Amino acid sequence: RHGAAVSVVAGEALAAGFPMIHAVGAAAAPARGPRLVDMVWGDPAHPKVTVVGKGVCFDTGGLDIKPSSGMLLMKKDMGGAANALGLAHMVMDARLPVRLRVLIPAVENAISGVAFRPGDVLRSRKGLTVEIGNTDAEGRLVLADALTLAGEEAPDLLVDLATLTGAARVAVGPDVVPFYTADDALASDLMRLGGEIADPLWRMPLWQPYLAMLDSKVADINNAGSAPYAGSMTAALFLSRFVPDGATWVHGDIFAWTPTAKPGKPEGGEAQMIRALYAFLEQRYA
């Protein structure tokens, strides 16, 4: 419809170039094997905006399996990818003068004899090694490889959207999106625009001392925090290790779901943060 170019990396090429995406999705049935979807649209001379969306199409938790009650909504664990595509549609439909790239690491976190395991050490696309402290912290692994690819072309703005942590919901509930960025001006604009258009956001700190919670004795970093608190913050700090220094980056830990129907918001999948992001892009680039 919009003339975007779409390519897909899978199989041996995925294993070689994006080893953590491949590892997370390796246990799925062949027809649902892991892949990286790469969509590009717009004039290459325009400012580069890259959006990465977590596409975990179903999440059992892996070998650190979730209880059955914890799996009931896990068809929505691709909410980051869905929202990334929603934002892309808005940008392309309005023909904003940007060069847009959307990256979706699409996997199913399943269980089989080839599933990745607690205690495994994975080498990422960036070259950092990651100890697996918990297979249910898989979203940050697939995002890390995709963020590394995104950073290789130094976009003017790098966004990632992910249904990443339950800790975010404990902190701010289902309606408000906690987001992370080191750019004060970007944070201020997003907070203001979110308030103006009823897309509620709340900035959270990238508190560097908490990186120590991700220390590993056998790898560069652990994918799961060693303490039972600050889970959304440590997840964001993990991702920050895969973003180039100095990049303008924002991470949204979205819920992407309305648990109880409200006027104008039926129960089910929900667009979160993308209206504020679109308003920001329109303000900056239109």
Long-range contacts (C-beta under 8 A, 24 or more apart in sequence): 2-41, 2-89, 2-92, 2-93, 3-41, 4-39, 4-40, 4-41, 4-88, 4-92, 4-100, 5-39, 5-40, 5-41, 6-37, 6-38, 6-39, 7-37, 7-38, 8-35, 8-36, 8-37, 8-38, 9-35, 9-36, 9-38, 10-34, 10-35, 10-36, 17-125, 18-105, 18-125, 18-145, 18-146, 18-149, 19-122, 19-123, 19-124, 19-125, 19-145, 20-122, 20-124, 20-125, 20-130, 20-141, 20-142, 20-144, 20-145, 21-105, 21-107, 21-141, 21-142, 21-145, 21-146, 23-116, 23-120, 23-122, 23-141, 24-56, 24-62, 24-107, 24-109, 24-116, 24-138, 24-141, 24-142, 25-106, 25-107, 25-108, 25-109, 25-110, 25-142, 26-114, 26-115, 26-116, 27-62, 27-108, 27-109, 27-110, 27-111, 27-112, 27-114, 27-115, 27-116, 28-107, 28-108, 28-110, 28-112, 29-110, 32-57, 32-108, 32-110, 34-105, 34-106, 34-107, 34-108, 34-142, 35-105, 35-106, 35-107, 36-103, 36-104, 36-105, 36-106, 36-145, 36-146, 36-149, 37-102, 37-103, 37-104, 37-106, 38-101, 38-102, 38-103, 38-149, 39-88, 39-100, 39-101, 39-102, 39-103, 39-104, 40-99, 40-100, 40-101, 40-102, 41-88, 41-91, 41-92, 41-99, 41-100, 41-101, 42-92, 42-97, 42-98, 42-99, 42-100, 43-97, 43-99, 44-99, 45-99, 46-97, 46-98, 46-99, 46-285, 47-97, 47-98, 47-99, 47-156, 47-157, 47-285, 48-98, 48-99, 48-101, 48-153, 48-154, 48-155, 48-156, 48-157, 49-91, 49-98, 49-99, 49-100, 49-101, 49-155, 49-156, 49-157, 49-159, 49-281, 49-285, 50-100, 50-101, 50-102, 50-103, 50-150, 50-153, 50-155, 50-157, 50-158, 50-159, 51-84, 51-87, 51-88, 51-100, 51-101, 51-102, 51-103, 51-159, 51-160, 51-161, 52-84, 52-102, 52-103, 52-104, 52-105, 52-143, 52-146, 52-147, 52-150, 52-158, 52-159, 52-160, 52-161, 53-78, 53-80, 53-81, 53-82, 53-83, 53-84, 53-85, 53-102, 53-103, 53-104, 53-160, 53-161, 53-162, 54-78, 54-79, 54-80, 54-81, 54-105, 54-139, 54-142, 54-143, 54-160, 54-161, 54-162, 54-163, 54-164, 55-80, 55-81, 55-104, 55-105, 55-106, 55-107, 55-142, 56-107, 56-108, 56-109, 56-138, 56-139, 56-142, 56-163, 57-106, 57-107, 57-108, 58-108, 58-109, 58-110, 59-108, 59-109, 59-136, 59-138, 59-139, 60-109, 60-110, 60-111, 61-109, 61-135, 61-136, 62-109, 62-110, 62-111, 62-115, 62-116, 62-135, 62-136, 62-138, 63-111, 63-115, 63-116, 63-117, 63-118, 63-135, 64-118, 64-134, 64-135, 64-136, 65-111, 65-136, 66-136, 73-257, 76-163, 76-256, 76-257, 76-269, 77-109, 77-139, 77-163, 78-106, 78-163, 79-161, 79-163, 79-254, 79-255, 79-256, 79-257, 79-269, 79-270, 79-272, 80-139, 80-160, 80-161, 80-162, 80-163, 80-164, 80-252, 80-254, 80-256, 81-106, 81-161, 82-256, 82-269, 83-161, 83-254, 83-256, 83-271, 83-272, 83-273, 83-274, 84-159, 84-161, 86-271, 86-274, 87-159, 87-161, 87-274, 87-277, 87-278, 90-274, 90-278, 91-278, 91-281, 94-278, 94-282, 94-286, 96-281, 96-282, 96-285, 96-286, 97-285, 97-286, 98-281, 98-285, 101-150, 101-153, 101-155, 103-146, 103-149, 103-150, 104-146, 105-142, 105-143, 105-145, 105-146, 107-138, 107-142, 109-135, 109-136, 109-138, 121-218, 121-219, 124-148, 124-242, 125-149, 126-241, 126-242, 128-219, 128-220, 128-221, 128-241, 128-242, 129-219, 129-220, 129-221, 130-216, 130-219, 130-220, 130-221, 130-222, 130-223, 131-216, 131-218, 131-219, 131-221, 131-222, 131-223, 132-222, 132-223, 132-224, 133-216, 133-222, 133-223, 133-224, 133-225, 133-226, 134-223, 134-224, 137-223, 137-224, 137-235, 139-163, 139-164, 140-164, 140-223, 140-235, 140-238, 140-239, 141-223, 143-239, 143-242, 144-238, 144-239, 144-241, 144-242, 145-242, 147-239, 147-242, 147-243, 148-242, 151-242, 151-243, 151-244, 151-247, 154-244, 154-247, 155-247, 156-248, 157-248, 157-250, 157-281, 158-243, 158-247, 158-248, 158-249, 158-250, 159-249, 159-250, 159-251, 159-252, 159-277, 160-239, 160-249, 160-250, 160-251, 160-252, 161-252, 161-254, 161-273, 161-274, 162-251, 162-252, 162-253, 162-254, 163-253, 163-254, 163-255, 163-256, 163-257, 164-232, 164-235, 164-253, 165-231, 165-232, 165-235, 165-253, 166-231, 167-229, 167-230, 167-231, 167-232, 167-233, 167-235, 168-231, 168-232, 168-253, 168-255, 169-255, 171-204, 171-232, 172-202, 174-255, 174-257, 174-258, 174-259, 175-200, 175-255, 176-200, 176-201, 176-202, 177-201, 177-202, 177-252, 177-253, 177-254, 177-255, 177-272, 177-273, 178-202, 178-203, 178-204, 178-232, 178-252, 178-253, 179-203, 179-204, 179-250, 179-251, 179-252, 179-253, 179-273, 180-204, 180-205, 180-206, 180-233, 180-236, 180-240, 180-250, 180-251, 180-253, 181-206, 181-248, 181-249, 181-250, 181-251, 182-206, 182-249, 183-248, 183-249, 183-250, 186-248, 186-250, 186-280, 187-250, 189-280, 189-283, 190-250, 190-276, 190-277, 190-280, 193-276, 193-279, 193-280, 193-283, 194-273, 194-275, 194-276, 196-279, 197-275, 197-276, 197-279, 199-272, 199-273, 199-274, 199-275, 199-276, 201-252, 201-273, 201-276, 204-232, 204-233, 204-236, 205-233, 206-233, 206-236, 206-237, 206-240, 207-233, 207-237, 208-237, 210-234, 210-237, 211-237, 214-238
